[in-house]
Amino acid sequence: MGTVRPYDRGRGDCYQDRCENVPFSSVGGLERRSGMELPRYVLPEDGEEYLRGYRDMARALFGDDWETCAFGWVPALTLGGGGR
């Protein structure tokens, strides 16, 4: 198996961050969406392509306002506290 292209790694990391319910954690967190930090494991010369892939996936997952949209959390399931 060959190496993963930086663009594809960026796309994959963005998707994985979403799956783990920590959007944008690979690039510095929600507050860094407009000024993403390159992860330590990405070589500087691959940084532009990695971030381009990450941004493209963010747009696909969260829409054109991915840099400014609000994120929140609600439980998918709640259990009643007072049984009969």
C-alpha positions in Angstrom: 0.0 0.0 0.0 1.4 3.4 -0.9 1.6 6.5 1.2 -1.4 8.7 1.7 -1.4 12.0 -0.1 -1.4 15.1 2.2 -4.7 16.3 0.6 -6.4 12.9 1.4 -4.9 12.8 4.9 -6.4 16.3 5.6 -9.8 15.2 4.3 -9.6 12.0 6.4 -8.5 13.8 9.6 -11.4 16.3 9.2 -13.9 13.5 8.9 -12.4 11.5 11.8 -12.5 14.6 14.0 -16.2 14.9 13.3 -16.8 11.2 14.0 -15.0 11.6 17.3 -17.2 14.6 18.1 -14.2 16.9 18.4 -14.5 19.0 15.2 -11.3 20.7 14.1 -9.2 19.2 16.9 -6.5 18.1 14.4 -5.9 21.7 13.4 -6.2 23.5 16.7 -9.9 23.3 17.6 -13.0 25.3 16.8 -11.4 28.6 17.7 -8.7 28.1 15.1 -10.9 27.4 12.1 -9.8 30.6 10.4 -6.2 30.1 11.3 -5.6 26.4 11.3 -2.4 25.0 12.9 -0.6 22.2 11.1 -0.5 18.9 13.1 3.0 17.8 14.2 2.8 14.7 12.0 2.4 16.7 8.8 5.6 17.8 7.1 5.8 21.6 6.5 6.2 21.0 2.8 2.9 19.1 2.8 1.0 21.6 4.9 -0.7 23.6 2.1 -2.2 20.4 0.5 -3.1 18.9 3.9 -5.0 22.1 4.9 -6.7 22.3 1.5 -8.0 18.8 2.0 -9.1 19.5 5.5 -11.0 22.7 4.4 -12.6 20.9 1.5 -14.0 18.2 3.8 -15.1 20.8 6.4 -17.1 22.5 3.6 -18.6 19.2 2.6 -19.5 18.2 6.2 -20.6 21.5 7.6 -21.5 23.8 4.7 -20.2 27.0 3.2 -20.3 28.7 6.6 -18.0 26.0 8.3 -15.6 28.7 9.6 -18.3 30.6 11.5 -21.2 28.1 12.2 -22.1 27.2 15.8 -21.5 23.8 17.2 -23.3 22.3 20.1 -24.0 19.0 21.7 -27.3 17.3 22.7 -27.7 13.8 23.9 -29.0 11.4 21.2 -30.9 9.4 23.8 -32.1 10.2 27.3 -33.5 7.8 29.9 -36.4 8.6 32.1 -35.5 9.1 35.7 -38.8 8.3 37.3 -40.0 4.8 36.5 -43.5 3.5 37.5 
